[in-house]
Every structure is written in structure tokens, then in C-alpha cells.
Amino acid sequence: MGALLRRVAARNRAIARLRDESGVALILAIIVVATLTISTAALTTLAATNEKSFGRDRQDVRALNDAEAGLNAAIATLKASGPTTTSIPNITGSIDGGSWSYTTSRTQPDPTGHPNDYLWTIAATGTSPTGSVNRQVQTQVKQTIVPGTGTTIAQSATYSYGIFMGDPNSDCTVSGGNVFSGGPAISVPIYVAGSLCISGGTTIAEPASSPGGTLSLYVGKKFSTDGPLVGTSTKHIASATVVGGCRADGTPVSCSQQGDPNSCSHHSAGCGSGIYANTYSSTQGTIAKTTIDAPKYYSDSTTISAGASALGCNNYGAQVSTYPSGWTAATFRQNVLDSNTTRNTPPSLSSVTLLHLVDKSSVANNSFDCRLYAADGTLLSRLAWTFPAGCSGPGTLIVQGSVFIDGNLAFTDCDYAVYQGRGTLYVNGTVTFTNGGKVCARPISGNPCLGNYDPNQNLLEIVANNASNVTPGFSLGGAGQFEGVAYTNGQFSGLNGSTFNGNVTADTAVFSGAAGLKSVIPPSSAPGASYTTPPGPTTVTWTPVPGSWQQLK
């Protein structure tokens, strides 16, 4: 019983203690609720903060993208610009709800070392769609201006030869053609598209100052000699190319068989072709003769010609053209250049005696100074002549640029000119030297007309277009003398005591006078001269500068 009572008492005490702790649960519940409330609020605040932060990040990215769009727009504008662009307008634009703008500046970092290179700095600003974020970036682009250039056309190969005969159908072994006889001493390279026949006292040999092996001979058909030699047994020329075979005194013989041509017809020992060369060939090597572009030069604005200007000559300020006494510019044009303003066949002027236009005595009646100026005062071409009183000696002829005469040109009697300058005289008809007419270059020293001139300083090229196809197209005879370049359509003829020192280009030629020939660099206005085509357009390239991109804001 006692034990039971003790258990009851203990139970009652436990119940009493529980009644005393009944408020603790409420407190715990309140704490739990408060904790949950605070956590919820914190989570809500965090979520809101993150949302706001993410939104700003998106605006930042979009603002940066907008700034990049500005850079791209500026670069695209530059690439679409021409080479002369020095600035472009500051532009604004919009994209994807945002906006962009850019500014540019241009500098030249190295004007001396790289005068065609420029540096463009582009700064672009992008604004986000909300307008709350701005970003700025910058980059650089190199502008390289490439000036247009012309193409240099090489000088015609015809000028590599002292004598160039361009007709491949000419055959002197049958009739006509290229015949050198009666004494010309030739020491220049020779090109003959057809056949070549030499006889009499003709010599084709290395210059006296040469050790040998410098000259070349090309014959596209047959080579024939009745005794004269090409080269000598002790001083060979460099090469001989004869495509159609050799004849020595009428007898076919191997071109490479060295020996005396006169022995061949008698079948004697020592028979040979008469050609002494280091190498021999029969391989065809065609070089075309340059065409004389008469229409071009007749109408060319830099040529003194009735086809280019109604008067041919003009003035610029105090620099004026002058004419023979009593003549005007119109008189000079009608009597020297062209009787009309059309290039005619046959030529409109039957005979132009350029060095004595009126008489053979008066300086005033025959002297002239015909000049052609460009609009800016540049002297393009000039032909001036100071007549020697009473044909007492050489007069002074000045040549520069080009002149076109629609006529036949004649030098005769007391015509004696020593010229200076480099130029081309185009003649639509023929050119004739007779009765001692002389046109010689200014000598390096001593007397004129002895071949002692520098063609790089003084060189006159006379071009006979030979529009009517007369034979010969260029005739040097009757003790006539010429120093310069003779260029003709048809035949060149140097006969009857004439003397020629220069370069000959023709279809065929006959020589019996003295000939001191030389290879030359022709005047820039001559047919086949080297020239540069007009420059092409100037272009530009745009190249991003590596590493130049940066974010400024």
C-alpha cells in the first residue's frame, strides 16, 4: 500500500511540474514563426535585389552592344568612302531599343616615312533601352591611300638595231629589196626581215674600239655577198642568224662556213659565206616594225599640228610664237603645217622647204619660232629656226616635242641646220635631202656633221609616213647629210655621196653612201618609244589596328 501511495505522489508532482512549463511552448512557437517570417522577408529581398542586379547587367550588356554597333557603323562608313576622304560626319542611330553615336578623328603619324598612311580613331557611345546605362568604346583603323600608277611600255625592239628593215617579203636575190653597196661602213646591229645583199666596198664589222663579239646580224630570208665580209677572221661579230641560207658570189654555201666568198664561184680552196661570227643560227625570230600612228599625232593636243589646233602655234603671256616677216600664225599653218585642217592623201602640201620658207637671203623672211603651250603655260612642243643670212653657214634649229607636217619635206641647196633638243618631226608624205642639204646635231665638240654628237642630249627623229606609198619614202642623196633617226614607211634610200649618222627604220633600204649608224633611245614622241600609260584610279584600303580596341566607360 505504501508503495502505491509513493507512486501516486510522484505522479502528482510530475503533473504539477508540467503545469508550471505550459508557457514555454508558446514562446517556442512565436520564435519559430518569427524566424520563418524573417527568412521569408530575407529571401524576398534577396530575390528582388538579384532581379534588379540582373536587369542592370542586361542593360549594361545592351549598352555595350549598342556602342559596338556604333563602331561597326563608323567602320562601314569609312570602307564605303573614297581615297580622298579626310572626315566623316558624326552620326547617331538606334538598334534593339537602344541608341548609339560615334565621333572620328584622323591623324598622320608618319608623313615623311609613310605619306599615304593615316590613322582614324573612332569613339562610339551606346545607351541601353532604358536610358539608364551608357557605355563607350574606342578603336583605330589605318587608311592606306594607293595612288594610281601607269604601266610602262618598253621601247620597241626596232631601236636596238642601227638598221631595221621590217618587210619580210623583200628579196634582193630576185629584185629590189635590201642592197648595201658602194662603200657604207656599218658597225651596228642589223635586223633584216627579208633578204640582204651586200656588194662593192660595203663592210659590216665590229667598231674599231671593240674587242669583238658585240654586233648581231639577223636576216629572215637569204644573205648574199659577192665579196664583202661580215666581221673578219680576227674580229668576229657576236652572232649571225640567217634563216633562208647564204650565197657567196652566187653559190649556195653554209652560213657557218668561214672563208672568202670570191673563192666559192671558182670552187677554190678557202670558200666561205663571208660571215665571221662566234655563233650561227637559222631560227626565225620575228620582230614587227612599229606602226606609224599618223592619225594620233595629227590630232594629238601636244603636237604642233593643224589637226590639233586651228593655228598649230600659240602664245602664253609674254612667251609668243614668231613668224617670217609679214606672216601670221594662219600663214605659217597654211604654208608649213597644212593647207587645211584635214590629213590628206596625197598630202596637202606638195613641198615644204622648211629651212628657206620665203627666199634664200633674208633672216627676217625665213626665221620663225613656233611654240605650243598648254593652258597652264607648260611648253609642250617647239620648232624654231634662225636662218643664216645669205646661206652663209649653219643656222640654229630647235626641236622639242612633236610637229606634224601634212606635206612632203625637202632639204636642198643651202639648207644647213644644226639642231639642238630632242623631238620628232612627223611628215605625212616623203622626206628628201638633195644638193647638199644638211641637218646635223649639235656636236659634242668640234665641227658639226661628223657624227660627233650625243643622241641622249640632241636627237631629231624625222618620220616619213609616206601616205601615198612612194618609193623611196625617205631619200638621202646628192651629198645630203642627216644626223638623227630616219623612220619611214616603204624604202629608205641613201645614195649618191650622201652621209648619214644615226638610226634607220624602214621596210627596205638601199645604201651606197657613207653611213655611220648607231643605236639610240628615241625621243619620247617617236613611234615605238617607251611610254607610260595614264595612271589608273587611286584606291584606298582600310585595316583595323590590332590591339587598339578598348572600353573607355
ZIRADA-V843185 format. One record per residue. N is the residue number from 0. PSI is psi in degrees with one decimal (none if undefined). Layout:
N & PSI
N & PSI
This chain:
0 & -40.6
1 & -38.1
2 & -39.1
3 & -42.3
4 & -36.7
5 & -37.1
6 & -38.1
7 & -43.4
8 & -41.8
9 & -40.0
10 & -42.3
11 & -38.6
12 & -36.8
13 & -40.4
14 & -37.9
15 & -40.9
16 & -38.4
17 & -39.3
18 & -33.8
19 & -24.9
20 & 16.4
21 & -20.7
22 & -16.8
23 & -39.3
24 & -39.2
25 & -42.9
26 & -44.5
27 & -39.9
28 & -42.6
29 & -41.6
30 & -45.1
31 & -45.0
32 & -44.7
33 & -42.6
34 & -43.9
35 & -38.3
36 & -47.1
37 & -43.0
38 & -42.7
39 & -44.4
40 & -41.9
41 & -43.5
42 & -40.3
43 & -44.1
44 & -43.1
45 & -43.4
46 & -43.1
47 & -42.2
48 & -44.4
49 & -39.8
50 & -42.2
51 & -40.7
52 & -44.1
53 & -39.4
54 & -41.0
55 & -39.4
56 & -41.7
57 & -40.6
58 & -37.2
59 & -46.8
60 & -41.6
61 & -36.6
62 & -40.5
63 & -40.8
64 & -39.0
65 & -40.4
66 & -41.0
67 & -36.7
68 & -35.4
69 & -43.3
70 & -47.0
71 & -38.9
72 & -40.9
73 & -44.0
74 & -41.0
75 & -38.3
76 & -42.0
77 & -46.1
78 & -25.2
79 & -1.9
80 & 158.1
81 & 174.5
82 & -18.2
83 & 4.4
84 & 126.7
85 & -13.0
86 & 158.6
87 & 152.5
88 & 151.3
89 & 126.1
90 & 149.0
91 & 157.9
92 & 177.1
93 & 153.9
94 & 132.6
95 & 40.9
96 & -14.9
97 & -170.2
98 & 160.6
99 & 160.5
100 & 156.8
101 & 158.0
102 & 154.1
103 & 155.9
104 & 151.7
105 & 130.2
106 & 165.4
107 & 97.5
108 & -35.7
109 & 76.9
110 & -23.4
111 & -52.0
112 & -35.2
113 & 73.7
114 & -13.3
115 & 7.5
116 & 133.5
117 & 153.6
118 & 122.0
119 & 129.9
120 & 123.7
121 & 123.9
122 & 125.8
123 & 140.5
124 & 132.6
125 & 139.0
126 & 131.9
127 & 163.7
128 & -31.3
129 & -12.1
130 & 4.8
131 & -15.2
132 & 131.1
133 & 138.5
134 & 145.7
135 & 132.6
136 & 163.9
137 & 146.3
138 & 171.7
139 & 147.5
140 & 134.0
141 & 129.4
142 & 120.3
143 & 116.0
144 & 126.4
145 & 100.6
146 & 143.6
147 & 143.0
148 & 152.9
149 & 168.4
150 & 129.0
151 & 120.3
152 & 124.3
153 & 152.5
154 & 143.0
155 & 141.7
156 & -14.2
157 & -31.1
158 & -2.2
159 & -7.5
160 & 141.2
161 & -32.2
162 & 125.7
163 & 116.7
164 & 111.9
165 & -0.1
166 & 110.5
167 & -11.6
168 & -5.6
169 & 138.2
170 & 97.2
171 & -15.2
172 & -12.5
173 & -59.9
174 & 150.7
175 & -143.0
176 & -153.3
177 & 111.3
178 & 121.8
179 & 119.6
180 & 165.1
181 & 17.1
182 & -4.8
183 & 133.0
184 & 113.7
185 & 125.7
186 & 48.8
187 & 161.2
188 & 143.8
189 & 134.8
190 & 123.0
191 & 114.2
192 & -30.3
193 & -136.3
194 & 159.7
195 & 130.0
196 & 128.8
197 & 144.7
198 & -177.7
199 & -138.4
200 & 18.7
201 & 140.8
202 & 136.4
203 & 107.3
204 & 162.5
205 & 147.4
206 & 153.6
207 & -32.3
208 & -7.1
209 & 142.4
210 & -7.0
211 & 161.8
212 & 29.7
213 & -26.6
214 & 157.3
215 & 148.4
216 & 126.6
217 & 128.0
218 & 118.4
219 & -19.8
220 & -118.2
221 & 150.4
222 & 132.6
223 & 135.4
224 & 143.3
225 & 17.2
226 & -45.0
227 & 150.0
228 & 158.0
229 & 112.4
230 & -178.0
231 & 169.4
232 & -20.7
233 & -15.6
234 & 93.6
235 & 151.9
236 & 169.6
237 & -49.1
238 & 150.9
239 & 119.7
240 & 116.7
241 & 111.6
242 & -38.3
243 & 6.2
244 & 167.4
245 & 149.7
246 & 127.3
247 & 109.9
248 & 40.4
249 & -5.4
250 & 126.8
251 & 137.1
252 & 151.6
253 & 132.4
254 & -29.9
255 & -0.7
256 & 104.3
257 & 135.6
258 & -171.7
259 & 119.0
260 & -31.7
261 & -18.4
262 & -15.2
263 & -40.4
264 & -21.6
265 & 5.6
266 & 37.1
267 & 163.7
268 & 148.2
269 & 7.4
270 & 137.8
271 & 173.0
272 & -16.2
273 & 1.0
274 & 119.3
275 & 105.7
276 & 158.4
277 & -35.0
278 & 152.3
279 & 149.4
280 & 158.4
281 & 20.4
282 & 129.6
283 & 136.7
284 & 84.9
285 & 129.8
286 & 122.8
287 & 138.2
288 & 132.6
289 & 134.2
290 & 139.6
291 & 112.7
292 & 74.3
293 & -44.5
294 & -37.8
295 & -51.1
296 & -25.4
297 & -34.9
298 & 2.6
299 & 135.8
300 & -12.7
301 & 1.9
302 & 136.3
303 & 106.3
304 & 146.8
305 & -21.3
306 & -21.8
307 & -29.9
308 & 145.3
309 & -29.6
310 & -18.7
311 & -52.6
312 & 156.7
313 & -173.4
314 & 161.7
315 & 107.0
316 & -127.8
317 & -9.6
318 & 106.9
319 & 152.1
320 & 147.5
321 & 157.8
322 & 166.7
323 & 155.3
324 & 126.8
325 & -6.8
326 & 154.9
327 & 177.8
328 & -37.7
329 & -40.1
330 & -43.4
331 & -44.5
332 & -44.1
333 & -25.9
334 & -18.8
335 & -42.0
336 & -50.1
337 & 134.3
338 & -14.4
339 & -158.2
340 & 33.8
341 & 134.5
342 & 117.4
343 & 156.7
344 & 112.9
345 & 165.3
346 & 152.3
347 & -26.9
348 & 117.0
349 & -34.7
350 & 117.9
351 & 111.9
352 & 82.6
353 & -34.7
354 & -2.3
355 & 87.9
356 & -32.5
357 & -53.6
358 & -168.3
359 & 30.8
360 & -42.7
361 & 128.7
362 & -46.5
363 & -31.3
364 & -15.2
365 & -13.6
366 & 149.8
367 & 165.0
368 & 93.3
369 & 120.7
370 & 150.3
371 & 116.6
372 & 146.5
373 & 170.9
374 & -27.7
375 & 6.0
376 & -0.1
377 & 130.2
378 & 113.8
379 & -47.0
380 & 154.0
381 & 138.9
382 & 112.2
383 & 142.5
384 & 126.8
385 & 111.0
386 & 135.0
387 & 126.1
388 & 125.2
389 & 28.2
390 & 39.0
391 & -10.3
392 & -171.0
393 & 137.5
394 & 172.0
395 & 124.2
396 & 129.6
397 & 127.8
398 & 138.1
399 & 135.6
400 & -133.3
401 & 149.0
402 & 140.7
403 & 122.8
404 & 119.3
405 & 73.1
406 & -171.6
407 & 135.7
408 & 131.7
409 & 135.3
410 & 127.0
411 & 174.8
412 & -121.1
413 & 10.7
414 & 117.6
415 & 103.8
416 & 136.7
417 & 115.5
418 & 159.3
419 & 148.0
420 & 175.0
421 & 125.5
422 & 175.5
423 & 130.2
424 & 105.5
425 & 131.7
426 & 120.3
427 & -24.5
428 & -126.3
429 & 166.6
430 & 132.0
431 & 129.5
432 & 122.9
433 & 165.0
434 & 40.5
435 & 10.7
436 & 136.3
437 & 134.2
438 & 109.1
439 & 154.2
440 & 154.6
441 & 124.5
442 & 155.7
443 & -39.4
444 & 161.8
445 & -156.7
446 & 152.6
447 & 171.4
448 & 24.8
449 & 12.2
450 & 4.5
451 & 70.8
452 & 160.1
453 & 105.6
454 & -16.2
455 & -19.1
456 & -42.2
457 & 114.7
458 & 119.9
459 & 125.1
460 & 122.0
461 & 120.0
462 & 116.3
463 & 106.1
464 & -28.4
465 & 55.5
466 & -30.2
467 & 3.8
468 & 50.2
469 & 151.9
470 & 121.0
471 & 164.6
472 & -32.5
473 & 117.3
474 & 125.7
475 & 107.0
476 & -176.7
477 & 43.4
478 & 18.3
479 & 153.7
480 & 137.1
481 & 136.5
482 & 119.8
483 & -147.6
484 & 127.0
485 & 121.2
486 & 120.5
487 & 150.1
488 & 134.7
489 & -145.8
490 & 140.2
491 & 135.2
492 & 121.9
493 & 97.4
494 & 174.5
495 & 56.5
496 & 13.6
497 & 160.0
498 & 128.7
499 & 129.7
500 & 104.2
501 & -139.9
502 & 137.5
503 & 128.7
504 & 122.5
505 & -179.4
506 & -43.3
507 & 168.4
508 & 147.4
509 & 131.7
510 & 133.8
511 & -7.2
512 & -178.5
513 & 136.8
514 & 113.0
515 & 90.3
516 & 154.7
517 & 152.5
518 & 143.2
519 & 164.0
520 & 114.7
521 & 161.8
522 & 152.9
523 & -20.0
524 & 5.1
525 & 155.8
526 & 132.4
527 & 1.9
528 & 153.1
529 & 140.7
530 & 165.0
531 & 128.8
532 & 156.6
533 & 144.3
534 & 145.3
535 & 179.6
536 & 148.1
537 & 135.7
538 & 174.0
539 & 145.1
540 & 147.7
541 & 122.6
542 & 121.2
543 & 139.4
544 & 115.7
545 & 137.1
546 & 5.0
547 & -12.4
548 & 136.9
549 & 151.6
550 & 120.5
551 & -27.5
552 & none
